[in-house]
């Protein structure tokens, strides 16, 4: 069962991230979306694709909104580096992820057509925002 404390911890981390100039807004957004999905019961698997096959570092993936997971795709914009980054985001506090060397450079090299977040983050964020997560039945 979800507790108010879990939600409070996520919101508090987001507010601290937004109030800290050294923490990029995009990182705060990605961290929130990943933890929001988890709190609403839609944990994302960063070890297996939607068919249950272990993720392959040689392949690229796309986020499948209807399946709520990663689908292998030649045109996919999610690489092994993105998946490593998302694993960190899912398993560490926002303040810890913000202190990891190379996170800022990752954002600069992993561009996104919808904004300045990494492509993988845009795909996941779009899925969450578009209502595929936490949608009331």
C-alpha positions in Angstrom: 0.0 0.0 0.0 1.2 3.5 -0.9 1.8 5.9 1.9 1.5 9.6 2.1 5.2 9.5 3.2 6.3 8.1 -0.2 4.5 10.8 -2.1 5.8 13.5 0.3 9.4 12.2 -0.2 9.0 12.5 -4.0 7.4 15.9 -3.9 10.0 17.1 -1.4 12.9 15.9 -3.6 11.4 17.6 -6.6 11.0 20.9 -4.7 14.6 20.7 -3.5 15.7 19.9 -7.1 13.8 22.9 -8.5 15.3 25.1 -5.8 18.9 24.0 -6.5 20.5 25.9 -9.4 23.1 23.1 -10.0 20.3 20.5 -10.6 19.0 20.8 -14.2 15.3 21.1 -14.6 15.3 18.3 -17.1 16.9 15.9 -14.6 14.3 16.9 -12.0 11.5 16.2 -14.5 12.9 12.8 -15.5 13.4 11.8 -11.9 9.9 12.8 -11.1 8.3 10.9 -14.1 10.2 7.7 -13.3 9.2 7.8 -9.6 5.6 8.9 -10.4 5.2 5.9 -12.6 6.6 3.7 -9.8 4.3 5.2 -7.2 1.2 4.7 -9.4 2.0 1.0 -10.0 3.6 1.3 -13.4 7.3 0.5 -12.7 9.3 0.5 -15.9 11.6 -2.5 -16.6 15.1 -1.4 -17.4 16.2 -5.0 -17.6 13.7 -6.6 -20.0 11.8 -5.5 -23.1 8.0 -5.8 -23.4 8.3 -9.4 -24.7 10.3 -10.4 -21.6 13.7 -10.7 -23.4 16.7 -9.2 -21.6 17.7 -5.8 -22.9 20.7 -6.0 -25.3 23.3 -3.3 -25.2 23.8 -3.6 -28.9 20.2 -2.8 -29.8 18.1 0.4 -29.6 14.6 0.6 -28.2 11.6 2.8 -28.3 9.1 3.4 -25.6 5.8 1.7 -26.4 3.0 3.7 -24.8 0.4 1.0 -25.1 2.6 -1.7 -23.6 4.2 0.6 -21.1 7.7 -0.6 -21.8 10.7 -0.7 -24.1 10.2 -2.3 -27.6 13.2 -3.2 -29.7 13.4 -0.9 -32.7 15.9 -0.1 -35.4 14.6 3.5 -35.3 14.6 3.6 -31.5 16.0 6.5 -29.7 16.8 4.7 -26.5 20.3 3.2 -26.3 22.3 1.3 -23.7 23.6 4.6 -22.3 20.0 5.9 -21.9 19.0 2.7 -20.1 22.0 3.0 -17.7 21.0 6.6 -17.0 17.4 5.6 -16.4 18.4 2.8 -14.0 20.4 5.3 -12.0 17.4 7.7 -11.9 15.0 4.9 -10.8 17.2 3.6 -8.0 18.9 6.7 -6.6 17.7 9.9 -5.0 17.5 13.1 -7.1 20.3 14.7 -5.1 22.6 11.6 -5.6 21.9 11.5 -9.4 22.6 15.2 -9.7 26.1 14.7 -8.2 27.1 12.0 -10.6 29.8 13.2 -13.0 28.7 13.3 -16.6 25.0 13.7 -16.1 25.1 17.3 -17.4 27.1 16.2 -20.4 24.7 13.3 -21.0 21.9 15.8 -21.5 24.0 17.8 -24.0 24.9 14.8 -26.1 21.6 12.9 -26.0 19.4 15.6 -27.5 15.7 15.4 -27.9 13.5 16.8 -30.7 10.7 17.8 -28.3 13.0 19.8 -26.0 16.3 19.5 -24.3 15.7 16.3 -22.4 17.4 13.1 -23.6 15.4 11.3 -26.2 14.6 8.5 -23.9 13.3 10.8 -21.3 11.1 12.6 -23.8 9.5 9.2 -24.9 8.9 8.2 -21.4 7.7 11.6 -20.2 5.3 11.8 -23.2 3.8 8.4 -22.3 3.3 9.4 -18.7 1.9 12.9 -19.5 -0.4 11.5 -22.3 -2.3 9.7 -19.6 -1.0 6.1 -20.0 0.1 6.2 -16.4 -2.1 6.7 -13.4 -5.2 7.0 -15.5 -8.4 6.5 -13.5 -10.4 3.5 -14.7 
